[in-house]
Amino acid sequence: MRTLTTTAARIIFGIPWLVFGTFHFLNADQMTGAVPFPPETFWVYLTGAAMIAAGIAFIINKYGKIAGLLLALMLLIFILMVHIPGILSAENQQQMMSPMQSMLKDTALMAGALAIAGLFDRGSV
């Protein structure tokens, strides 16, 4: 049962990263506004490629530990450089809601990435 749940968890966790990364390539122009430093389009494509690479690593069961750790680091950078400044610059509670939700989502995903990295570290997957 443990093998079933850990295998299912890593594959299910990997699939959305393929989609998120693809969205970065398909919607780069819309995403550049969230990037805090130039060259904005480069960073959108780089993070999209990183998301796709992590998704593939989880799904094919190779390099999952490093993929999980690097994905968690990238999400931490998003939280610190995009979401928290968005929260702090909000003029009212309504403007704060979107960056707050994004921060909480990325915090949960960061925890998931660390958990998946831990599974690979213990050889559980």
Backbone as XML, in Angstrom:
<?xml version="1.0"?>
<chain id="A" units="angstrom">
  <residue number="1" name="MET">
    <atom name="N" x="0.819" y="-1.193" z="0.000"/>
    <atom name="CA" x="0.000" y="0.000" z="0.000"/>
    <atom name="C" x="0.868" y="1.263" z="0.000"/>
  </residue>
  <residue number="2" name="ARG">
    <atom name="N" x="1.985" y="1.203" z="0.753"/>
    <atom name="CA" x="2.859" y="2.381" z="0.819"/>
    <atom name="C" x="3.433" y="2.724" z="-0.553"/>
  </residue>
  <residue number="3" name="THR">
    <atom name="N" x="3.848" y="1.697" z="-1.296"/>
    <atom name="CA" x="4.380" y="1.947" z="-2.636"/>
    <atom name="C" x="3.309" y="2.559" z="-3.523"/>
  </residue>
  <residue number="4" name="LEU">
    <atom name="N" x="2.097" y="2.065" z="-3.416"/>
    <atom name="CA" x="0.997" y="2.609" z="-4.213"/>
    <atom name="C" x="0.755" y="4.077" z="-3.886"/>
  </residue>
  <residue number="5" name="THR">
    <atom name="N" x="0.722" y="4.413" z="-2.609"/>
    <atom name="CA" x="0.428" y="5.801" z="-2.245"/>
    <atom name="C" x="1.583" y="6.736" z="-2.580"/>
  </residue>
  <residue number="6" name="THR">
    <atom name="N" x="2.804" y="6.306" z="-2.384"/>
    <atom name="CA" x="3.921" y="7.189" z="-2.713"/>
    <atom name="C" x="4.080" y="7.341" z="-4.225"/>
  </residue>
  <residue number="7" name="THR">
    <atom name="N" x="3.894" y="6.272" z="-4.970"/>
    <atom name="CA" x="3.970" y="6.360" z="-6.427"/>
    <atom name="C" x="2.859" y="7.249" z="-6.954"/>
  </residue>
  <residue number="8" name="ALA">
    <atom name="N" x="1.653" y="7.046" z="-6.471"/>
    <atom name="CA" x="0.533" y="7.883" z="-6.900"/>
    <atom name="C" x="0.779" y="9.339" z="-6.522"/>
  </residue>
  <residue number="9" name="ALA">
    <atom name="N" x="1.297" y="9.579" z="-5.325"/>
    <atom name="CA" x="1.542" y="10.955" z="-4.877"/>
    <atom name="C" x="2.548" y="11.661" z="-5.778"/>
  </residue>
  <residue number="10" name="ARG">
    <atom name="N" x="3.631" y="11.007" z="-6.118"/>
    <atom name="CA" x="4.650" y="11.683" z="-6.933"/>
    <atom name="C" x="4.160" y="11.922" z="-8.349"/>
  </residue>
  <residue number="11" name="ILE">
    <atom name="N" x="3.386" y="10.997" z="-8.913"/>
    <atom name="CA" x="2.861" y="11.193" z="-10.261"/>
    <atom name="C" x="1.783" y="12.274" z="-10.266"/>
  </residue>
  <residue number="12" name="ILE">
    <atom name="N" x="0.877" y="12.208" z="-9.314"/>
    <atom name="CA" x="-0.179" y="13.225" z="-9.229"/>
    <atom name="C" x="0.424" y="14.598" z="-8.974"/>
  </residue>
  <residue number="13" name="PHE">
    <atom name="N" x="1.451" y="14.671" z="-8.142"/>
    <atom name="CA" x="2.109" y="15.953" z="-7.868"/>
    <atom name="C" x="2.861" y="16.449" z="-9.101"/>
  </residue>
  <residue number="14" name="GLY">
    <atom name="N" x="3.374" y="15.557" z="-9.911"/>
    <atom name="CA" x="4.129" y="15.955" z="-11.097"/>
    <atom name="C" x="3.270" y="16.505" z="-12.219"/>
  </residue>
  <residue number="15" name="ILE">
    <atom name="N" x="2.073" y="16.005" z="-12.389"/>
    <atom name="CA" x="1.228" y="16.411" z="-13.519"/>
    <atom name="C" x="0.925" y="17.909" z="-13.535"/>
  </residue>
  <residue number="16" name="PRO">
    <atom name="N" x="0.501" y="18.520" z="-12.433"/>
    <atom name="CA" x="0.223" y="19.967" z="-12.495"/>
    <atom name="C" x="1.450" y="20.803" z="-12.856"/>
  </residue>
  <residue number="17" name="TRP">
    <atom name="N" x="2.636" y="20.336" z="-12.508"/>
    <atom name="CA" x="3.841" y="21.104" z="-12.854"/>
    <atom name="C" x="4.075" y="21.129" z="-14.355"/>
  </residue>
  <residue number="18" name="LEU">
    <atom name="N" x="3.694" y="20.068" z="-15.041"/>
    <atom name="CA" x="3.758" y="20.079" z="-16.503"/>
    <atom name="C" x="2.807" y="21.141" z="-17.068"/>
  </residue>
  <residue number="19" name="VAL">
    <atom name="N" x="1.628" y="21.217" z="-16.468"/>
    <atom name="CA" x="0.629" y="22.192" z="-16.927"/>
    <atom name="C" x="1.065" y="23.615" z="-16.577"/>
  </residue>
  <residue number="20" name="PHE">
    <atom name="N" x="1.492" y="23.844" z="-15.326"/>
    <atom name="CA" x="1.952" y="25.179" z="-14.922"/>
    <atom name="C" x="3.086" y="25.653" z="-15.833"/>
  </residue>
  <residue number="21" name="GLY">
    <atom name="N" x="4.039" y="24.769" z="-16.097"/>
    <atom name="CA" x="5.170" y="25.138" z="-16.938"/>
    <atom name="C" x="4.743" y="25.451" z="-18.361"/>
  </residue>
  <residue number="22" name="THR">
    <atom name="N" x="3.831" y="24.661" z="-18.888"/>
    <atom name="CA" x="3.312" y="24.912" z="-20.235"/>
    <atom name="C" x="2.609" y="26.260" z="-20.297"/>
  </residue>
  <residue number="23" name="PHE">
    <atom name="N" x="1.839" y="26.585" z="-19.260"/>
    <atom name="CA" x="1.166" y="27.892" z="-19.210"/>
    <atom name="C" x="2.175" y="29.035" z="-19.271"/>
  </residue>
  <residue number="24" name="HIS">
    <atom name="N" x="3.345" y="28.845" z="-18.664"/>
    <atom name="CA" x="4.371" y="29.892" z="-18.717"/>
    <atom name="C" x="4.803" y="30.160" z="-20.157"/>
  </residue>
  <residue number="25" name="PHE">
    <atom name="N" x="4.859" y="29.118" z="-20.949"/>
    <atom name="CA" x="5.253" y="29.302" z="-22.354"/>
    <atom name="C" x="4.104" y="29.863" z="-23.188"/>
  </residue>
  <residue number="26" name="LEU">
    <atom name="N" x="2.897" y="29.410" z="-22.914"/>
    <atom name="CA" x="1.752" y="29.855" z="-23.709"/>
    <atom name="C" x="1.272" y="31.258" z="-23.343"/>
  </residue>
  <residue number="27" name="ASN">
    <atom name="N" x="1.518" y="31.684" z="-22.109"/>
    <atom name="CA" x="1.013" y="32.971" z="-21.620"/>
    <atom name="C" x="2.126" y="33.875" z="-21.111"/>
  </residue>
  <residue number="28" name="ALA">
    <atom name="N" x="3.292" y="33.785" z="-21.692"/>
    <atom name="CA" x="4.445" y="34.548" z="-21.194"/>
    <atom name="C" x="4.166" y="36.044" z="-21.159"/>
  </residue>
  <residue number="29" name="ASP">
    <atom name="N" x="3.513" y="36.563" z="-22.169"/>
    <atom name="CA" x="3.249" y="38.006" z="-22.209"/>
    <atom name="C" x="2.417" y="38.472" z="-21.019"/>
  </residue>
  <residue number="30" name="GLN">
    <atom name="N" x="1.430" y="37.672" z="-20.623"/>
    <atom name="CA" x="0.593" y="38.051" z="-19.485"/>
    <atom name="C" x="1.320" y="37.889" z="-18.150"/>
  </residue>
  <residue number="31" name="MET">
    <atom name="N" x="2.287" y="37.002" z="-18.090"/>
    <atom name="CA" x="2.971" y="36.707" z="-16.834"/>
    <atom name="C" x="4.126" y="37.655" z="-16.542"/>
  </residue>
  <residue number="32" name="THR">
    <atom name="N" x="4.608" y="38.354" z="-17.530"/>
    <atom name="CA" x="5.783" y="39.204" z="-17.309"/>
    <atom name="C" x="5.517" y="40.315" z="-16.301"/>
  </residue>
  <residue number="33" name="GLY">
    <atom name="N" x="4.265" y="40.737" z="-16.158"/>
    <atom name="CA" x="3.941" y="41.788" z="-15.201"/>
    <atom name="C" x="4.203" y="41.399" z="-13.757"/>
  </residue>
  <residue number="34" name="ALA">
    <atom name="N" x="4.243" y="40.117" z="-13.466"/>
    <atom name="CA" x="4.481" y="39.656" z="-12.097"/>
    <atom name="C" x="5.957" y="39.501" z="-11.773"/>
  </residue>
  <residue number="35" name="VAL">
    <atom name="N" x="6.811" y="39.588" z="-12.782"/>
    <atom name="CA" x="8.246" y="39.384" z="-12.581"/>
    <atom name="C" x="8.867" y="40.692" z="-12.091"/>
  </residue>
  <residue number="36" name="PRO">
    <atom name="N" x="9.558" y="40.661" z="-10.944"/>
    <atom name="CA" x="10.033" y="41.911" z="-10.342"/>
    <atom name="C" x="11.323" y="42.486" z="-10.930"/>
  </residue>
  <residue number="37" name="PHE">
    <atom name="N" x="11.982" y="41.768" z="-11.842"/>
    <atom name="CA" x="13.225" y="42.306" z="-12.394"/>
    <atom name="C" x="13.445" y="41.790" z="-13.812"/>
  </residue>
  <residue number="38" name="PRO">
    <atom name="N" x="14.182" y="42.581" z="-14.621"/>
    <atom name="CA" x="14.405" y="42.200" z="-16.022"/>
    <atom name="C" x="15.472" y="41.115" z="-16.151"/>
  </residue>
  <residue number="39" name="PRO">
    <atom name="N" x="15.499" y="40.447" z="-17.261"/>
    <atom name="CA" x="14.549" y="40.463" z="-18.378"/>
    <atom name="C" x="13.349" y="39.570" z="-18.062"/>
  </residue>
  <residue number="40" name="GLU">
    <atom name="N" x="12.203" y="40.170" z="-17.958"/>
    <atom name="CA" x="11.000" y="39.504" z="-17.465"/>
    <atom name="C" x="10.635" y="38.243" z="-18.246"/>
  </residue>
  <residue number="41" name="THR">
    <atom name="N" x="10.646" y="38.340" z="-19.566"/>
    <atom name="CA" x="10.250" y="37.187" z="-20.383"/>
    <atom name="C" x="11.206" y="36.022" z="-20.180"/>
  </residue>
  <residue number="42" name="PHE">
    <atom name="N" x="12.484" y="36.288" z="-20.047"/>
    <atom name="CA" x="13.461" y="35.233" z="-19.781"/>
    <atom name="C" x="13.099" y="34.468" z="-18.510"/>
  </residue>
  <residue number="43" name="TRP">
    <atom name="N" x="12.773" y="35.198" z="-17.439"/>
    <atom name="CA" x="12.459" y="34.553" z="-16.165"/>
    <atom name="C" x="11.176" y="33.739" z="-16.255"/>
  </residue>
  <residue number="44" name="VAL">
    <atom name="N" x="10.202" y="34.221" z="-17.014"/>
    <atom name="CA" x="8.963" y="33.454" z="-17.205"/>
    <atom name="C" x="9.274" y="32.134" z="-17.900"/>
  </residue>
  <residue number="45" name="TYR">
    <atom name="N" x="10.073" y="32.188" z="-18.967"/>
    <atom name="CA" x="10.422" y="30.957" z="-19.685"/>
    <atom name="C" x="11.293" y="30.035" z="-18.829"/>
  </residue>
  <residue number="46" name="LEU">
    <atom name="N" x="12.245" y="30.594" z="-18.097"/>
    <atom name="CA" x="13.114" y="29.769" z="-17.256"/>
    <atom name="C" x="12.315" y="29.048" z="-16.176"/>
  </residue>
  <residue number="47" name="THR">
    <atom name="N" x="11.434" y="29.772" z="-15.502"/>
    <atom name="CA" x="10.634" y="29.126" z="-14.451"/>
    <atom name="C" x="9.673" y="28.105" z="-15.055"/>
  </residue>
  <residue number="48" name="GLY">
    <atom name="N" x="9.143" y="28.396" z="-16.243"/>
    <atom name="CA" x="8.290" y="27.415" z="-16.912"/>
    <atom name="C" x="9.046" y="26.139" z="-17.240"/>
  </residue>
  <residue number="49" name="ALA">
    <atom name="N" x="10.256" y="26.292" z="-17.752"/>
    <atom name="CA" x="11.085" y="25.120" z="-18.055"/>
    <atom name="C" x="11.419" y="24.344" z="-16.783"/>
  </residue>
  <residue number="50" name="ALA">
    <atom name="N" x="11.689" y="25.063" z="-15.701"/>
    <atom name="CA" x="11.996" y="24.404" z="-14.421"/>
    <atom name="C" x="10.792" y="23.613" z="-13.912"/>
  </residue>
  <residue number="51" name="MET">
    <atom name="N" x="9.612" y="24.169" z="-14.077"/>
    <atom name="CA" x="8.396" y="23.470" z="-13.641"/>
    <atom name="C" x="8.179" y="22.198" z="-14.456"/>
  </residue>
  <residue number="52" name="ILE">
    <atom name="N" x="8.369" y="22.297" z="-15.765"/>
    <atom name="CA" x="8.216" y="21.115" z="-16.622"/>
    <atom name="C" x="9.268" y="20.064" z="-16.263"/>
  </residue>
  <residue number="53" name="ALA">
    <atom name="N" x="10.498" y="20.485" z="-16.053"/>
    <atom name="CA" x="11.564" y="19.539" z="-15.685"/>
    <atom name="C" x="11.245" y="18.846" z="-14.365"/>
  </residue>
  <residue number="54" name="ALA">
    <atom name="N" x="10.744" y="19.595" z="-13.384"/>
    <atom name="CA" x="10.390" y="18.988" z="-12.098"/>
    <atom name="C" x="9.250" y="17.994" z="-12.271"/>
  </residue>
  <residue number="55" name="GLY">
    <atom name="N" x="8.238" y="18.371" z="-13.038"/>
    <atom name="CA" x="7.121" y="17.462" z="-13.284"/>
    <atom name="C" x="7.586" y="16.161" z="-13.920"/>
  </residue>
  <residue number="56" name="ILE">
    <atom name="N" x="8.457" y="16.274" z="-14.907"/>
    <atom name="CA" x="8.989" y="15.080" z="-15.570"/>
    <atom name="C" x="9.793" y="14.237" z="-14.588"/>
  </residue>
  <residue number="57" name="ALA">
    <atom name="N" x="10.632" y="14.893" z="-13.777"/>
    <atom name="CA" x="11.451" y="14.161" z="-12.802"/>
    <atom name="C" x="10.577" y="13.363" z="-11.835"/>
  </residue>
  <residue number="58" name="PHE">
    <atom name="N" x="9.492" y="13.976" z="-11.363"/>
    <atom name="CA" x="8.605" y="13.270" z="-10.436"/>
    <atom name="C" x="7.923" y="12.094" z="-11.128"/>
  </residue>
  <residue number="59" name="ILE">
    <atom name="N" x="7.448" y="12.319" z="-12.337"/>
    <atom name="CA" x="6.685" y="11.293" z="-13.039"/>
    <atom name="C" x="7.561" y="10.103" z="-13.431"/>
  </residue>
  <residue number="60" name="ILE">
    <atom name="N" x="8.768" y="10.380" z="-13.940"/>
    <atom name="CA" x="9.622" y="9.262" z="-14.381"/>
    <atom name="C" x="10.472" y="8.690" z="-13.253"/>
  </residue>
  <residue number="61" name="ASN">
    <atom name="N" x="10.358" y="9.280" z="-12.066"/>
    <atom name="CA" x="11.035" y="8.745" z="-10.885"/>
    <atom name="C" x="12.554" y="8.842" z="-10.983"/>
  </residue>
  <residue number="62" name="LYS">
    <atom name="N" x="13.040" y="9.946" z="-11.551"/>
    <atom name="CA" x="14.484" y="10.198" z="-11.657"/>
    <atom name="C" x="14.773" y="11.619" z="-11.197"/>
  </residue>
  <residue number="63" name="TYR">
    <atom name="N" x="15.807" y="11.789" z="-10.408"/>
    <atom name="CA" x="16.239" y="13.104" z="-9.921"/>
    <atom name="C" x="15.146" y="13.823" z="-9.123"/>
  </residue>
  <residue number="64" name="GLY">
    <atom name="N" x="14.290" y="13.066" z="-8.492"/>
    <atom name="CA" x="13.168" y="13.655" z="-7.763"/>
    <atom name="C" x="13.580" y="14.441" z="-6.536"/>
  </residue>
  <residue number="65" name="LYS">
    <atom name="N" x="14.632" y="13.999" z="-5.849"/>
    <atom name="CA" x="15.057" y="14.732" z="-4.659"/>
    <atom name="C" x="15.522" y="16.133" z="-5.026"/>
  </residue>
  <residue number="66" name="ILE">
    <atom name="N" x="16.413" y="16.252" z="-5.994"/>
    <atom name="CA" x="16.917" y="17.572" z="-6.380"/>
    <atom name="C" x="15.804" y="18.402" z="-7.012"/>
  </residue>
  <residue number="67" name="ALA">
    <atom name="N" x="14.923" y="17.766" z="-7.781"/>
    <atom name="CA" x="13.801" y="18.494" z="-8.386"/>
    <atom name="C" x="12.887" y="19.055" z="-7.298"/>
  </residue>
  <residue number="68" name="GLY">
    <atom name="N" x="12.607" y="18.267" z="-6.287"/>
    <atom name="CA" x="11.751" y="18.728" z="-5.196"/>
    <atom name="C" x="12.383" y="19.874" z="-4.416"/>
  </residue>
  <residue number="69" name="LEU">
    <atom name="N" x="13.675" y="19.751" z="-4.145"/>
    <atom name="CA" x="14.364" y="20.809" z="-3.397"/>
    <atom name="C" x="14.458" y="22.097" z="-4.207"/>
  </residue>
  <residue number="70" name="LEU">
    <atom name="N" x="14.779" y="21.988" z="-5.486"/>
    <atom name="CA" x="14.874" y="23.188" z="-6.321"/>
    <atom name="C" x="13.501" y="23.823" z="-6.558"/>
  </residue>
  <residue number="71" name="LEU">
    <atom name="N" x="12.484" y="22.995" z="-6.700"/>
    <atom name="CA" x="11.130" y="23.517" z="-6.862"/>
    <atom name="C" x="10.700" y="24.254" z="-5.595"/>
  </residue>
  <residue number="72" name="ALA">
    <atom name="N" x="11.000" y="23.695" z="-4.439"/>
    <atom name="CA" x="10.678" y="24.364" z="-3.179"/>
    <atom name="C" x="11.415" y="25.700" z="-3.070"/>
  </residue>
  <residue number="73" name="LEU">
    <atom name="N" x="12.665" y="25.732" z="-3.485"/>
    <atom name="CA" x="13.424" y="26.981" z="-3.467"/>
    <atom name="C" x="12.807" y="28.014" z="-4.404"/>
  </residue>
  <residue number="74" name="MET">
    <atom name="N" x="12.418" y="27.583" z="-5.599"/>
    <atom name="CA" x="11.792" y="28.510" z="-6.545"/>
    <atom name="C" x="10.493" y="29.075" z="-5.969"/>
  </residue>
  <residue number="75" name="LEU">
    <atom name="N" x="9.710" y="28.236" z="-5.340"/>
    <atom name="CA" x="8.454" y="28.703" z="-4.739"/>
    <atom name="C" x="8.724" y="29.672" z="-3.595"/>
  </residue>
  <residue number="76" name="LEU">
    <atom name="N" x="9.754" y="29.418" z="-2.812"/>
    <atom name="CA" x="10.126" y="30.353" z="-1.745"/>
    <atom name="C" x="10.508" y="31.707" z="-2.339"/>
  </residue>
  <residue number="77" name="ILE">
    <atom name="N" x="11.233" y="31.694" z="-3.434"/>
    <atom name="CA" x="11.596" y="32.950" z="-4.108"/>
    <atom name="C" x="10.341" y="33.668" z="-4.596"/>
  </residue>
  <residue number="78" name="PHE">
    <atom name="N" x="9.383" y="32.926" z="-5.161"/>
    <atom name="CA" x="8.117" y="33.541" z="-5.589"/>
    <atom name="C" x="7.421" y="34.202" z="-4.401"/>
  </residue>
  <residue number="79" name="ILE">
    <atom name="N" x="7.392" y="33.494" z="-3.278"/>
    <atom name="CA" x="6.728" y="34.030" z="-2.082"/>
    <atom name="C" x="7.401" y="35.316" z="-1.630"/>
  </residue>
  <residue number="80" name="LEU">
    <atom name="N" x="8.728" y="35.299" z="-1.562"/>
    <atom name="CA" x="9.465" y="36.457" z="-1.045"/>
    <atom name="C" x="9.507" y="37.636" z="-2.014"/>
  </residue>
  <residue number="81" name="MET">
    <atom name="N" x="9.583" y="37.351" z="-3.303"/>
    <atom name="CA" x="9.806" y="38.436" z="-4.270"/>
    <atom name="C" x="8.555" y="38.891" z="-5.012"/>
  </residue>
  <residue number="82" name="VAL">
    <atom name="N" x="7.505" y="38.060" z="-5.023"/>
    <atom name="CA" x="6.289" y="38.427" z="-5.752"/>
    <atom name="C" x="5.105" y="38.591" z="-4.799"/>
  </residue>
  <residue number="83" name="HIS">
    <atom name="N" x="4.817" y="37.554" z="-4.022"/>
    <atom name="CA" x="3.592" y="37.562" z="-3.231"/>
    <atom name="C" x="3.639" y="38.505" z="-2.031"/>
  </residue>
  <residue number="84" name="ILE">
    <atom name="N" x="4.699" y="38.443" z="-1.252"/>
    <atom name="CA" x="4.780" y="39.329" z="-0.077"/>
    <atom name="C" x="4.802" y="40.798" z="-0.495"/>
  </residue>
  <residue number="85" name="PRO">
    <atom name="N" x="5.601" y="41.196" z="-1.495"/>
    <atom name="CA" x="5.504" y="42.594" z="-1.940"/>
    <atom name="C" x="4.100" y="42.965" z="-2.430"/>
  </residue>
  <residue number="86" name="GLY">
    <atom name="N" x="3.419" y="42.031" z="-3.071"/>
    <atom name="CA" x="2.039" y="42.286" z="-3.503"/>
    <atom name="C" x="1.104" y="42.511" z="-2.332"/>
  </residue>
  <residue number="87" name="ILE">
    <atom name="N" x="1.297" y="41.749" z="-1.286"/>
    <atom name="CA" x="0.477" y="41.913" z="-0.076"/>
    <atom name="C" x="0.781" y="43.257" z="0.580"/>
  </residue>
  <residue number="88" name="LEU">
    <atom name="N" x="2.058" y="43.570" z="0.696"/>
    <atom name="CA" x="2.461" y="44.803" z="1.373"/>
    <atom name="C" x="2.075" y="46.065" z="0.606"/>
  </residue>
  <residue number="89" name="SER">
    <atom name="N" x="1.972" y="45.959" z="-0.711"/>
    <atom name="CA" x="1.617" y="47.135" z="-1.507"/>
    <atom name="C" x="0.117" y="47.306" z="-1.678"/>
  </residue>
  <residue number="90" name="ALA">
    <atom name="N" x="-0.669" y="46.365" z="-1.194"/>
    <atom name="CA" x="-2.125" y="46.457" z="-1.335"/>
    <atom name="C" x="-2.645" y="47.643" z="-0.518"/>
  </residue>
  <residue number="91" name="GLU">
    <atom name="N" x="-3.553" y="48.365" z="-1.141"/>
    <atom name="CA" x="-4.124" y="49.544" z="-0.477"/>
    <atom name="C" x="-5.329" y="49.216" z="0.376"/>
  </residue>
  <residue number="92" name="ASN">
    <atom name="N" x="-5.912" y="48.050" z="0.166"/>
    <atom name="CA" x="-7.057" y="47.641" z="0.973"/>
    <atom name="C" x="-7.120" y="46.116" z="1.016"/>
  </residue>
  <residue number="93" name="GLN">
    <atom name="N" x="-8.040" y="45.619" z="1.797"/>
    <atom name="CA" x="-8.145" y="44.175" z="1.991"/>
    <atom name="C" x="-8.497" y="43.452" z="0.688"/>
  </residue>
  <residue number="94" name="GLN">
    <atom name="N" x="-9.299" y="44.048" z="-0.147"/>
    <atom name="CA" x="-9.685" y="43.412" z="-1.402"/>
    <atom name="C" x="-8.475" y="43.235" z="-2.322"/>
  </residue>
  <residue number="95" name="GLN">
    <atom name="N" x="-7.610" y="44.244" z="-2.396"/>
    <atom name="CA" x="-6.403" y="44.134" z="-3.216"/>
    <atom name="C" x="-5.412" y="43.130" z="-2.635"/>
  </residue>
  <residue number="96" name="MET">
    <atom name="N" x="-5.512" y="42.853" z="-1.369"/>
    <atom name="CA" x="-4.601" y="41.936" z="-0.697"/>
    <atom name="C" x="-4.978" y="40.470" z="-0.937"/>
  </residue>
  <residue number="97" name="MET">
    <atom name="N" x="-6.227" y="40.221" z="-1.308"/>
    <atom name="CA" x="-6.714" y="38.850" z="-1.391"/>
    <atom name="C" x="-5.973" y="37.997" z="-2.427"/>
  </residue>
  <residue number="98" name="SER">
    <atom name="N" x="-5.782" y="38.492" z="-3.623"/>
    <atom name="CA" x="-5.142" y="37.686" z="-4.671"/>
    <atom name="C" x="-3.694" y="37.327" z="-4.329"/>
  </residue>
  <residue number="99" name="PRO">
    <atom name="N" x="-2.851" y="38.302" z="-3.944"/>
    <atom name="CA" x="-1.483" y="37.895" z="-3.577"/>
    <atom name="C" x="-1.438" y="37.018" z="-2.322"/>
  </residue>
  <residue number="100" name="MET">
    <atom name="N" x="-2.384" y="37.207" z="-1.406"/>
    <atom name="CA" x="-2.427" y="36.367" z="-0.211"/>
    <atom name="C" x="-2.779" y="34.931" z="-0.588"/>
  </residue>
  <residue number="101" name="GLN">
    <atom name="N" x="-3.771" y="34.761" z="-1.462"/>
    <atom name="CA" x="-4.136" y="33.416" z="-1.904"/>
    <atom name="C" x="-2.982" y="32.756" z="-2.659"/>
  </residue>
  <residue number="102" name="SER">
    <atom name="N" x="-2.306" y="33.524" z="-3.506"/>
    <atom name="CA" x="-1.162" y="32.979" z="-4.245"/>
    <atom name="C" x="-0.037" y="32.587" z="-3.297"/>
  </residue>
  <residue number="103" name="MET">
    <atom name="N" x="0.188" y="33.395" z="-2.271"/>
    <atom name="CA" x="1.228" y="33.075" z="-1.296"/>
    <atom name="C" x="0.887" y="31.782" z="-0.549"/>
  </residue>
  <residue number="104" name="LEU">
    <atom name="N" x="-0.351" y="31.643" z="-0.127"/>
    <atom name="CA" x="-0.755" y="30.437" z="0.595"/>
    <atom name="C" x="-0.686" y="29.205" z="-0.308"/>
  </residue>
  <residue number="105" name="LYS">
    <atom name="N" x="-1.092" y="29.346" z="-1.569"/>
    <atom name="CA" x="-1.010" y="28.236" z="-2.528"/>
    <atom name="C" x="0.446" y="27.817" z="-2.710"/>
  </residue>
  <residue number="106" name="ASP">
    <atom name="N" x="1.325" y="28.794" z="-2.933"/>
    <atom name="CA" x="2.731" y="28.458" z="-3.144"/>
    <atom name="C" x="3.392" y="27.913" z="-1.886"/>
  </residue>
  <residue number="107" name="THR">
    <atom name="N" x="2.940" y="28.341" z="-0.719"/>
    <atom name="CA" x="3.448" y="27.782" z="0.532"/>
    <atom name="C" x="3.067" y="26.307" z="0.639"/>
  </residue>
  <residue number="108" name="ALA">
    <atom name="N" x="1.827" y="25.973" z="0.307"/>
    <atom name="CA" x="1.389" y="24.577" z="0.344"/>
    <atom name="C" x="2.136" y="23.744" z="-0.692"/>
  </residue>
  <residue number="109" name="LEU">
    <atom name="N" x="2.311" y="24.296" z="-1.897"/>
    <atom name="CA" x="3.049" y="23.574" z="-2.929"/>
    <atom name="C" x="4.513" y="23.387" z="-2.538"/>
  </residue>
  <residue number="110" name="MET">
    <atom name="N" x="5.090" y="24.382" z="-1.855"/>
    <atom name="CA" x="6.469" y="24.266" z="-1.387"/>
    <atom name="C" x="6.578" y="23.111" z="-0.384"/>
  </residue>
  <residue number="111" name="ALA">
    <atom name="N" x="5.604" y="23.006" z="0.519"/>
    <atom name="CA" x="5.606" y="21.897" z="1.476"/>
    <atom name="C" x="5.490" y="20.556" z="0.748"/>
  </residue>
  <residue number="112" name="GLY">
    <atom name="N" x="4.651" y="20.502" z="-0.271"/>
    <atom name="CA" x="4.522" y="19.280" z="-1.061"/>
    <atom name="C" x="5.814" y="18.914" z="-1.767"/>
  </residue>
  <residue number="113" name="ALA">
    <atom name="N" x="6.487" y="19.918" z="-2.331"/>
    <atom name="CA" x="7.760" y="19.668" z="-3.013"/>
    <atom name="C" x="8.799" y="19.132" z="-2.032"/>
  </residue>
  <residue number="114" name="LEU">
    <atom name="N" x="8.823" y="19.690" z="-0.830"/>
    <atom name="CA" x="9.762" y="19.192" z="0.188"/>
    <atom name="C" x="9.407" y="17.773" z="0.619"/>
  </residue>
  <residue number="115" name="ALA">
    <atom name="N" x="8.116" y="17.489" z="0.740"/>
    <atom name="CA" x="7.688" y="16.140" z="1.115"/>
    <atom name="C" x="8.077" y="15.128" z="0.038"/>
  </residue>
  <residue number="116" name="ILE">
    <atom name="N" x="7.877" y="15.485" z="-1.223"/>
    <atom name="CA" x="8.259" y="14.595" z="-2.324"/>
    <atom name="C" x="9.780" y="14.384" z="-2.320"/>
  </residue>
  <residue number="117" name="ALA">
    <atom name="N" x="10.535" y="15.463" z="-2.105"/>
    <atom name="CA" x="11.998" y="15.332" z="-2.019"/>
    <atom name="C" x="12.372" y="14.379" z="-0.891"/>
  </residue>
  <residue number="118" name="GLY">
    <atom name="N" x="11.661" y="14.459" z="0.219"/>
    <atom name="CA" x="11.910" y="13.560" z="1.336"/>
    <atom name="C" x="11.626" y="12.111" z="0.998"/>
  </residue>
  <residue number="119" name="LEU">
    <atom name="N" x="10.590" y="11.876" z="0.200"/>
    <atom name="CA" x="10.301" y="10.499" z="-0.229"/>
    <atom name="C" x="11.444" y="9.945" z="-1.072"/>
  </residue>
  <residue number="120" name="PHE">
    <atom name="N" x="11.967" y="10.753" z="-1.974"/>
    <atom name="CA" x="13.090" y="10.304" z="-2.786"/>
    <atom name="C" x="14.333" y="10.086" z="-1.923"/>
  </residue>
  <residue number="121" name="ASP">
    <atom name="N" x="14.517" y="10.933" z="-0.923"/>
    <atom name="CA" x="15.690" y="10.828" z="-0.054"/>
    <atom name="C" x="15.681" y="9.505" z="0.714"/>
  </residue>
  <residue number="122" name="ARG">
    <atom name="N" x="14.504" y="9.054" z="1.110"/>
    <atom name="CA" x="14.385" y="7.812" z="1.862"/>
    <atom name="C" x="14.242" y="6.591" z="0.949"/>
  </residue>
  <residue number="123" name="GLY">
    <atom name="N" x="14.206" y="6.816" z="-0.348"/>
    <atom name="CA" x="14.047" y="5.694" z="-1.270"/>
    <atom name="C" x="12.665" y="5.088" z="-1.212"/>
  </residue>
  <residue number="124" name="SER">
    <atom name="N" x="11.670" y="5.890" z="-0.822"/>
    <atom name="CA" x="10.314" y="5.380" z="-0.655"/>
    <atom name="C" x="9.506" y="5.363" z="-1.930"/>
  </residue>
  <residue number="125" name="VAL">
    <atom name="N" x="10.034" y="5.946" z="-3.006"/>
    <atom name="CA" x="9.221" y="6.047" z="-4.227"/>
    <atom name="C" x="9.674" y="5.106" z="-5.269"/>
  </residue>
</chain>
